[in-house]
Amino acid sequence: MRMKNVTIYTDGSCLGNPGPGGWAAILELDGTEHRREMSGGYARTTNNRMELRAVLFALGALKEPCAVELYTDSQYVCHAVEKGWLWGWKKRGWVKSDKKPVKNVDLWQQLPSLLQRHEVRLHWLRGHAGHPENERCDELARQCAARRDLPPDDGFRPEDV
């Protein structure tokens, strides 16, 4: 059976860093009109954590293995995957090549299994450059970050800022 092709756009936002944050994703099933918007937020977190959470929630929402074109304005996420840092961190027990612990390790540890389940190609988009889906994700993430009823980000560690 052929994999479904899905296009995903993600963004994260933080009002202060650290501060209240939001994440958002748009999932589109290629060749159809099916489109899903997802978003959420946390009371005290960082922009990098929100960028990562957007990717994790979006890939985690796929019910079966898919071929994914994932667009993000996060060089943090793109470089970690495309430059192989993620796999090196995992191999070294979540320690970077400079022997320092990986920041946001609780989130990075979730990504390898999702990348192995799906065929994911990452694409970096310049943020705030007028791309409609990136702008929509930014809007949703900011709306979530501004909410007053946000849950705590249990994995947030001040030393990861």
Order of alpha helices (4+ residues) and beta strands (2+ residues): beta-beta-beta-alpha-beta-alpha-alpha-alpha-alpha-beta-alpha
